[in-house]
Amino acid sequence: MASGRVIDGDEHDARLLAHELVAKAKGEAKQIHDDVKALAASILSDAREGAWGVVQAEISELDFDFDRYARTHFERLRGAAEQPVLEDWLASAGAEAPGTNTRQERHGPTA
């Protein structure tokens, strides 16, 4: 509900700037979220392909270097999993997820 007071130019400019900063922060947060989702999908894909390569190296009769295929995917997985943005996002997601508890709360203190 309007207070009936008139907003001067400086206050109006400050409100516009604040609105722009919030909009920019939301856009950047969404971009980070989208980047992390893509990174997580890449990690899962490389885990699947690496595991498939390990299995195929044992059972396949094809003349293909499945060991190298698996190694390539596991190396990509390791590189992606070591990205700082993923660790930061996972830490904040765990801290913010409703109904989640810390490891210590679930399992008690560690020795």
N, C-alpha and C positions, 0 to 999 in steps of 0.2 A: 504494500500500500504506500502510496506517495506521501512524503512528509510535508509537502507544500513549500519547501524551501527551494530556492533557485540555486542551481549548481553553477559556479563560476567556471571560466575557461580553463584555469589550471587544474581544478578538480576533475573537470570533464576529460582533459588530456590524460590525467593520471589514471582515470578509470579505463579509458581506451587502451592505454599502455598495459595496464594490468590484464585486461581482457586479451590483448594480443599475446602477452607472455604466457598466460594460461593455455591459450589455443596452441601456441608453439610447443609448449611442454607436453601437451596431450598428443600432438602429432609426433613428437620425438619419442614419446613412450610407446606409441603404437608401432612406430618403425622398429624400435628395439624389440618389442614383443614379436613382431613378424620375423625379424632376423633370427631370434632365438628359436622360434618354431621351425624355421627352415634348417637351422643348425641341428636341432634335435631330430628332425626327419632324416637328415643326412647321416647322423650318427647311427640311428636305427637301421637305415638302409645298409650302411657299411657293415654293421654287426651281422645282419642277415646274410649279406653276400659273403662275408668272411667265413661264417659258419658253414654256409653252403659249399664254399671252396674246400674247407677241411673235410667235409663228408665226401664230396666228389673225389678228392685225392685218394680216399680209401676205397671207394666202391666203383668208380667209373672205369670203363675200359677204353675211353676215348684217349687219344694221344694229345693231351693238353696239360699244361703246367698249372694244375689246380692249386698246388702249394704256393706258387708265385701269386696267383689270383687272390687267394685268401690273405697272404701277407700284405699285398697292396691295399686291400680293403681294411685290414686291421690297422695298418699304418695311417690311413686316412682317418679312420675312426679315432685313433689316439690323437692325431693333430687337431681334429674338431673338438674332441672332449677337453683338450687343454686350453681352449679359448677362454680368456678371463670373463668375457661377457656371459658365458654359459654358467660358470661357477657363481658369479654375482646374481644372475637371474634365479638360479636354483635356490640360493640362500634366501633371497627375498621372497620367492614363491613359497618356500617352506615356512618362513616366518609369518607370512600373511594368509596362508591357507586356513580357512575356517575349520575347526575341529581337529587340527593337527597338533601333535605334541612333540616335544623334543625327544631325542633318543633317550636321554636320561629319564624323562618322565615315563616313557614306555617300558624301559628295561631296568631302571634303577641306576645308581651311580656305578661308574666303571672303576675297576681296581687300579 
